[in-house]
Amino acid sequence: MTSILVVEDDADIAKLVRLHLEDLGHRVTVEPNGRLALGLARGGSFDLLILDLMLPGLDGIELCRRLRAGETYTPILMLTARSSETDRVLGLEMGADDYLTKPFSVRELQARVKAILRRVEQLAAPEDSGGQPVALGGLEIDPSRREVSLDGRLVDLTAREFDLLYFFACHPGRVFSRAQLLDNVWGYAHEGYQHTVNTHINRLRRKLEPDPSQPFWIRTVWGVGYRFPAPEEVAC
């Protein structure tokens, strides 16, 4: 049985989340205090953490940062009443895998949880069932090690940033809409959450591009979506 820690100080929201995750067959622990949740997360064997941004004791951003500083990786879904891009980016910078903005639908929460746990299960599969390395120009992507290097320099990516970049690299030259990227990389396509794709692409560009305003690796196709360059467009 999958074990989930929900860190939420709003009792009504915590109860709602718990009931609907238990309906999916998960074992759910609720902790309203961020500092106490940190001890639980470090000492327990949870498969997923769901963190509110605003918490007593220790806020969700700091809690996420401290957990990511440790050696054990546990996926994190952040819940926040703040909808600005700055707050979303800050959560992702600290290592959150995904986020939901309050108010959210129960079906959307369940879809996000299923998608994250499915990705973790795929990562735990035998190495020989994984994808093939990609080398194009100075960019090298190793899916077995989940490492990316550009011109010999390691690029520090979050788990979701890696998944997005690798998906693009496996389909060079092909244009994908935001909805298609949500469906293929996140595991769900939900209208109103396509800004999630924008945020991750902006972050990837800042990490990969000398000039993010003139991107080479992840290109905008206006009115359609984004694409990775075809091999013939890259000088080897």
Secondary structure, DSSP 8 states (H G I E B T S, - for coil): --EEEEE-S-HHHHHHHHHHHHHTT-EEEEE--HHHHHHHHHHS--SEEEEESS-SSS-HHHHHHHHHTSS----EEEEES--SHHHHHHHHHTT-SEEEESS--HHHHHHHHHHHHHHHHHHTS-GGGS---EEETTEEEETTTTEEEETTEEE---HHHHHHHHHHHTSTT-EE-HHHHIIIIIS---TT-THHHHHHHHHHHHHH-SSTTS-SSSEEETTTEEE---GGGS--
